[in-house]
Amino acid sequence: MASTNSNQRVGIFIDVQNIYHSAKNLYQARVNFGELIKYVVGRRQLIKAFAYVVKSDTAFGEESFFEALRKTGLELRSKDLQVYPDGTKKGDWDVGIAIDAVRSAASLDAVILITGDGDFVPLVQYLRWGLGKEVEVAAFGHTTSTKLKEAVDNFMDIERIPRALLKINRRIDQRTKKNKNQ
C-alpha cells in the first residue's frame, strides 16, 4: 500500500507499453490508470506524473487512448515506433524514463515507477542509495523482475489494487478487430 505521509512529494513514471501489454496478455484487461494513480499516490502530494508511450502508424484507437491518459492528469512523452530494415521493431523508453526520474528527483521525496522491467534496477539503486529517495514500483507480480522487486522500498501488485483492472468487453474487442481488418 502507498505511504500515508501527506507531506511526501511523489513523482510517477509510467512505462505504458510494459503495463498495457501485461494487462492485456495476462488478464485480458485494461489498466484503469486514474484509479492506479490514486492508489499509488494515496494521501501524498503528486508533483509530477509522466506516461511514456510509443506511437505506431497501425494502432487502431491509439490517439483516443493517449487522450484518455492525458485526462487522468498524466503528461505524455511520446515517440515513434522504430522499424528496422529487417522488420524488427523497437520502442522502449528506458533511458528517457531514467533521465526524467533523475532530473526530477531533487523536487521529490519518493519516485514511483510503474513498470515490471528489470532494466530499471540500476536507476532504483541510484535513486535510493545515491540520492536518498524512496522508490516504489507498481506492476504485475507475475511479470515483474524479481531483482526489481527486491531493489525497491515498496512493491505494489496492480492485480491487487482495487479498480485498477478493467476487463475487456469481448464484443467491443471483437468489433474493434473486425473494423481493423476491413
KAJO-V599052 format. One record per residue. RES is the residue in three letters. SS is DSSP state (2 for helix, 1 for strand, 0 for the rest). D_LAST is the distance of its C-alpha to the last C-alpha in Angstrom with 1 decimal. Layout:
BEGIN
res->(RES,RES)
ss->(SS,SS)
d_last->(D_LAST,D_LAST)
END
This chain:
BEGIN
res->(MET,ALA,SER,THR,ASN,SER,ASN,GLN,ARG,VAL,GLY,ILE,PHE,ILE,ASP,VAL,GLN,ASN,ILE,TYR,HIS,SER,ALA,LYS,ASN,LEU,TYR,GLN,ALA,ARG,VAL,ASN,PHE,GLY,GLU,LEU,ILE,LYS,TYR,VAL,VAL,GLY,ARG,ARG,GLN,LEU,ILE,LYS,ALA,PHE,ALA,TYR,VAL,VAL,LYS,SER,ASP,THR,ALA,PHE,GLY,GLU,GLU,SER,PHE,PHE,GLU,ALA,LEU,ARG,LYS,THR,GLY,LEU,GLU,LEU,ARG,SER,LYS,ASP,LEU,GLN,VAL,TYR,PRO,ASP,GLY,THR,LYS,LYS,GLY,ASP,TRP,ASP,VAL,GLY,ILE,ALA,ILE,ASP,ALA,VAL,ARG,SER,ALA,ALA,SER,LEU,ASP,ALA,VAL,ILE,LEU,ILE,THR,GLY,ASP,GLY,ASP,PHE,VAL,PRO,LEU,VAL,GLN,TYR,LEU,ARG,TRP,GLY,LEU,GLY,LYS,GLU,VAL,GLU,VAL,ALA,ALA,PHE,GLY,HIS,THR,THR,SER,THR,LYS,LEU,LYS,GLU,ALA,VAL,ASP,ASN,PHE,MET,ASP,ILE,GLU,ARG,ILE,PRO,ARG,ALA,LEU,LEU,LYS,ILE,ASN,ARG,ARG,ILE,ASP,GLN,ARG,THR,LYS,LYS,ASN,LYS,ASN,GLN)
ss->(0,0,0,0,0,0,0,0,1,1,1,1,1,1,1,2,2,2,2,2,2,2,2,2,2,2,2,0,1,1,1,0,2,2,2,2,2,2,2,2,2,0,0,0,1,1,1,1,1,1,1,1,1,1,1,0,0,0,0,0,0,2,2,2,2,2,2,2,2,2,2,0,0,0,1,1,1,1,1,1,0,1,1,0,0,0,0,0,1,1,0,0,0,2,2,2,2,2,2,2,2,2,2,2,2,2,2,0,0,1,1,1,1,1,0,0,0,2,2,2,2,2,2,2,2,2,2,2,2,2,0,0,0,1,1,1,1,1,1,0,0,0,0,0,0,2,2,2,2,2,2,0,0,1,1,1,1,2,2,2,0,0,0,0,1,1,1,0,0,2,2,2,2,2,2,2,2,2,2,2,2,0)
d_last->(44.9,45.0,48.4,50.1,52.1,51.2,52.8,50.5,48.1,44.8,41.8,38.4,36.2,32.8,30.9,27.5,25.5,28.3,28.4,24.7,23.9,27.1,26.3,22.8,24.0,27.5,27.0,23.4,24.3,24.1,27.3,28.9,30.2,32.5,34.3,34.5,36.2,38.5,39.6,40.2,42.1,44.2,47.1,47.2,46.5,43.1,43.8,40.5,37.0,34.5,31.0,29.8,26.1,24.1,21.4,18.4,16.1,13.0,14.0,11.9,14.7,17.4,19.4,19.8,21.0,23.4,24.6,25.3,27.4,29.3,30.1,31.8,34.2,32.9,33.3,30.2,30.8,27.7,27.1,24.4,23.2,25.3,23.8,26.6,26.9,26.8,23.4,25.2,24.0,26.5,26.5,29.5,31.8,35.0,37.3,36.1,36.6,40.0,41.1,40.2,41.9,45.0,45.1,44.8,47.2,50.3,49.2,48.0,49.9,46.9,43.7,40.8,38.2,35.0,34.0,34.9,35.2,38.6,38.6,39.9,43.2,45.2,43.9,45.1,48.4,49.0,48.2,50.4,53.3,53.2,52.5,53.6,50.3,49.1,45.7,43.3,40.0,37.4,34.8,33.9,37.1,35.4,33.7,36.3,38.8,42.2,43.9,42.1,43.1,46.6,46.8,46.0,48.3,45.8,42.7,40.5,38.0,34.9,34.5,37.9,37.3,37.0,33.7,32.3,29.5,26.9,25.2,21.5,20.5,18.6,16.8,15.6,14.7,12.7,10.8,10.2,8.9,6.6,5.4,5.6,3.8,0.0)
END
